Amino acid sequence: MTDQSIPNPAPDERESFPEFVTIVGVKVRDQGEVKQARTEDPSLKEGDSVLLELDDDVTYGKVYGTPCVLPFTPPMRVMKNVLRKATEEDEANIVNQEKVALSGIEFCRERADALGLQMKLVEVYGSFQRRVLTFCYTAESRVDFRQLVKDLARHFSCRIEMRQISSREEARRISGVDTCGLVLCCASFLSDFKPVNLKLSRKESVWGNDTHRIGVCGRLKCCLMFEQDDWPNPRQIKQPLIQPNRS
């Protein structure tokens, strides 16, 4: 006799995905690198403003390029979604948010210097769904920004969110070119940050002081994840010379 109080597990239902998707190049808040986003509007053209779904909120972006249809691949599951093309009201809101963001950067840096806060402001942006202004910053240690938040809330008359980000996240937002001559991996195609851990002490002792393996964020480059675990160390492993066979 089975226990009726315990529900039977539902059969494993696999998530279905379309065979083809329409993607378009978009810069989030018109900053950083062009990212691929999914869209249902093939009429978008370069220069259009769009609304994006990002971090459980709605923000804006600018279209770079024209939409194209591509076969669906698993990495496309984490693509940002274009909600719709911006209306005239949205365009006015975007202009206002850009002005507030510039004012927020200037005022926040001024108050942080006055309060002696050791922090680096990276980005300021608003929201289309809430009356809130988000300030992203980096800091080497904990920052007591209670007075700063009061000053910002009094100045902008809205809710203030202080979001501390890592140096990797800062590099992803701002973007740049590394020593290899290519755009940063985190800004161009990486969808999440995985810890770059050198498990072998032999590698840690050698690579730790190698400036060529340190990225612009000051940490080990993300591309080291693509190297094999048994990557040879030329400084310690001598390759045998090939002796010619004259027989």
C-alpha positions as CSV (number, residue, x, y, z in Angstrom):
1,M,0.0,0.0,0.0
2,T,1.4,3.3,-1.0
3,D,1.4,6.5,1.1
4,Q,-1.1,8.9,-0.5
5,S,0.4,11.9,1.4
6,I,3.6,11.7,-0.6
7,P,3.0,12.9,-4.2
8,N,4.6,10.9,-6.9
9,P,7.4,12.8,-8.7
10,A,6.4,14.3,-12.1
11,P,8.1,12.9,-15.1
12,D,11.2,14.7,-16.2
13,E,10.0,17.3,-18.8
14,R,12.8,18.7,-20.9
15,E,12.6,22.4,-21.7
16,S,11.9,22.9,-25.4
17,F,13.9,25.5,-27.5
18,P,13.2,26.9,-30.9
19,E,15.1,25.7,-33.9
20,F,16.0,29.2,-35.0
21,V,16.3,32.5,-33.1
22,T,16.5,36.1,-34.2
23,I,19.4,38.0,-32.6
24,V,20.7,41.6,-32.8
25,G,23.7,43.4,-31.5
26,V,22.9,45.7,-28.5
27,K,25.0,47.9,-26.2
28,V,23.5,47.9,-22.7
29,R,22.9,51.5,-21.7
30,D,25.0,52.3,-24.8
31,Q,28.2,51.3,-22.9
32,G,30.8,48.6,-23.2
33,E,30.9,46.0,-26.0
34,V,28.1,45.0,-28.3
35,K,26.3,42.0,-26.9
36,Q,24.0,39.6,-28.8
37,A,20.4,39.7,-27.6
38,R,17.3,37.8,-28.7
39,T,14.5,39.7,-30.2
40,E,11.1,39.1,-31.8
41,D,11.2,42.3,-33.8
42,P,13.1,41.8,-37.1
43,S,12.4,45.4,-38.1
44,L,15.0,46.8,-35.7
45,K,17.7,48.9,-37.3
46,E,21.0,50.3,-36.2
47,G,20.6,53.3,-33.8
48,D,17.2,52.2,-32.4
49,S,16.7,52.3,-28.7
50,V,15.2,49.2,-27.1
51,L,14.1,48.0,-23.7
52,L,16.0,45.0,-22.2
53,E,15.3,42.5,-19.5
54,L,18.4,42.5,-17.3
55,D,19.0,41.4,-13.6
56,D,15.3,41.0,-12.9
57,D,14.8,44.6,-14.0
58,V,14.2,46.6,-17.2
59,T,16.8,48.9,-18.7
60,Y,17.6,50.3,-22.1
61,G,20.1,49.6,-24.8
62,K,21.0,50.8,-28.3
63,V,21.0,48.6,-31.4
64,Y,24.2,48.1,-33.4
65,G,23.7,46.3,-36.6
66,T,20.6,44.6,-38.0
67,P,18.8,41.4,-36.8
68,C,19.8,38.1,-38.2
69,V,18.3,34.6,-37.9
70,L,20.7,31.9,-36.6
71,P,20.2,28.2,-35.6
72,F,19.7,27.9,-31.9
73,T,22.7,26.7,-29.8
74,P,22.8,26.0,-26.0
75,P,24.8,29.2,-25.1
76,M,21.9,31.3,-26.4
77,R,19.8,30.3,-23.4
78,V,21.6,33.0,-21.3
79,M,21.2,35.8,-23.9
80,K,19.5,39.0,-22.8
81,N,16.0,39.5,-24.2
82,V,14.8,42.6,-26.1
83,L,11.4,43.4,-24.7
84,R,10.4,45.9,-27.4
85,K,11.5,48.9,-29.3
86,A,11.5,52.1,-27.3
87,T,8.4,54.4,-27.7
88,E,8.6,58.2,-27.7
89,E,7.8,58.2,-24.0
90,D,10.6,55.7,-23.4
91,E,13.0,57.8,-25.5
92,A,12.3,60.8,-23.2
93,N,12.8,58.6,-20.2
94,I,16.1,57.4,-21.5
95,V,17.4,61.0,-22.1
96,N,16.3,61.8,-18.5
97,Q,18.0,58.8,-17.1
98,E,21.3,59.6,-18.9
99,K,21.2,63.1,-17.5
100,V,20.5,61.8,-14.0
101,A,23.3,59.2,-14.3
102,L,25.9,61.9,-15.3
103,S,24.7,64.1,-12.4
104,G,24.8,61.1,-10.1
105,I,28.5,60.3,-11.0
106,E,29.6,63.8,-10.4
107,F,27.7,64.3,-7.1
108,C,28.6,60.9,-5.7
109,R,32.3,61.3,-6.4
110,E,32.2,64.8,-4.8
111,R,30.5,63.5,-1.6
112,A,32.7,60.4,-1.4
113,D,35.8,62.6,-1.5
114,A,34.4,64.9,1.1
115,L,33.6,62.0,3.4
116,G,36.9,60.3,2.8
117,L,35.5,57.1,1.4
118,Q,38.0,54.8,-0.3
119,M,35.8,53.6,-3.2
120,K,35.8,53.8,-7.0
121,L,32.6,54.6,-8.7
122,V,32.1,52.6,-11.9
123,E,28.5,53.2,-13.1
124,V,25.3,54.9,-12.2
125,Y,21.9,53.9,-13.8
126,G,18.2,54.1,-13.1
127,S,15.3,51.8,-13.6
128,F,12.2,51.7,-15.8
129,Q,10.1,49.9,-13.2
130,R,11.1,51.4,-9.9
131,R,12.0,54.9,-8.7
132,V,15.6,53.8,-7.7
133,L,19.1,54.9,-8.6
134,T,21.9,52.2,-8.5
135,F,25.5,53.1,-7.9
136,C,28.1,50.4,-8.8
137,Y,31.5,50.8,-7.2
138,T,34.6,48.8,-6.3
139,A,36.5,48.9,-3.0
140,E,39.3,47.0,-1.5
141,S,37.7,46.9,1.9
142,R,34.3,47.5,3.5
143,V,32.9,51.0,3.0
144,D,30.6,52.7,5.5
145,F,28.4,54.6,3.0
146,R,25.4,55.3,5.3
147,Q,26.0,59.1,5.2
148,L,26.6,59.0,1.5
149,V,23.3,57.2,0.9
150,K,21.5,59.9,2.9
151,D,23.1,62.6,0.9
152,L,22.3,60.9,-2.4
153,A,18.7,60.2,-1.4
154,R,18.2,63.8,-0.3
155,H,19.7,65.2,-3.5
156,F,17.9,62.9,-6.0
157,S,14.7,62.3,-4.0
158,C,14.6,58.5,-4.8
159,R,15.7,55.2,-3.4
160,I,19.4,54.6,-3.5
161,E,21.1,51.2,-4.0
162,M,24.8,50.8,-3.5
163,R,26.1,47.8,-5.3
164,Q,29.7,46.7,-4.8
165,I,31.2,44.8,-7.7
166,S,34.4,43.0,-8.3
167,S,37.3,44.1,-10.5
168,R,36.3,41.5,-13.0
169,E,32.8,42.9,-13.2
170,E,34.2,46.4,-13.6
171,A,36.3,45.2,-16.6
172,R,33.3,43.5,-18.1
173,R,31.2,46.6,-17.9
174,I,33.8,49.1,-19.2
175,S,35.6,46.6,-21.6
176,G,39.0,47.1,-23.1
177,V,41.8,45.4,-25.1
178,D,44.2,43.0,-23.4
179,T,47.8,42.3,-24.2
180,C,46.8,39.7,-26.8
181,G,45.3,42.5,-28.8
182,L,41.7,41.2,-28.5
183,V,38.7,42.5,-26.6
184,L,38.4,41.2,-23.1
185,C,36.8,37.8,-22.9
186,C,34.5,38.9,-20.0
187,A,33.2,41.8,-22.1
188,S,32.9,40.0,-25.4
189,F,31.5,36.5,-24.9
190,L,31.7,35.1,-21.3
191,S,28.3,34.9,-19.7
192,D,29.4,34.1,-16.2
193,F,32.5,34.4,-14.0
194,K,34.2,31.1,-13.0
195,P,37.0,31.2,-10.5
196,V,40.4,31.0,-12.1
197,N,42.2,28.6,-9.8
198,L,45.6,27.2,-10.4
199,K,45.4,24.0,-8.5
200,L,49.0,22.9,-8.8
201,S,51.4,24.7,-6.5
202,R,54.0,24.3,-9.2
203,K,51.9,26.5,-11.5
204,E,51.0,28.9,-8.8
205,S,54.6,29.6,-7.9
206,V,55.5,30.2,-11.6
207,W,52.4,31.9,-12.9
208,G,51.8,34.1,-9.9
209,N,54.6,36.5,-10.8
210,D,54.0,36.4,-14.6
211,T,52.5,39.8,-15.5
212,H,51.5,38.4,-18.9
213,R,48.9,36.2,-17.2
214,I,47.4,39.1,-15.2
215,G,44.5,40.8,-16.8
216,V,43.5,44.5,-16.8
217,C,41.4,43.7,-13.8
218,G,44.5,42.8,-11.8
219,R,43.6,39.1,-11.5
220,L,44.5,36.0,-13.4
221,K,43.1,36.1,-17.0
222,C,39.9,34.3,-17.7
223,C,41.5,32.6,-20.7
224,L,43.6,30.5,-18.4
225,M,40.6,28.4,-17.8
226,F,40.9,27.1,-21.4
227,E,44.3,25.7,-20.8
228,Q,44.7,22.0,-19.9
229,D,45.4,20.9,-16.4
230,D,48.6,19.2,-17.5
231,W,49.9,22.3,-19.3
232,P,53.6,21.8,-19.5
233,N,56.0,24.2,-17.8
234,P,58.9,25.0,-20.1
235,R,60.9,26.6,-17.3
236,Q,61.1,23.3,-15.4
237,I,60.6,20.6,-18.0
238,K,63.4,20.4,-20.5
239,Q,62.4,18.9,-23.9
240,P,64.9,16.3,-25.2
241,L,66.8,17.2,-28.3
242,I,65.9,15.4,-31.5
243,Q,69.0,13.5,-32.7
244,P,69.2,13.0,-36.5
245,N,69.3,9.4,-37.7
246,R,72.0,9.2,-40.4
247,S,71.7,5.4,-40.9
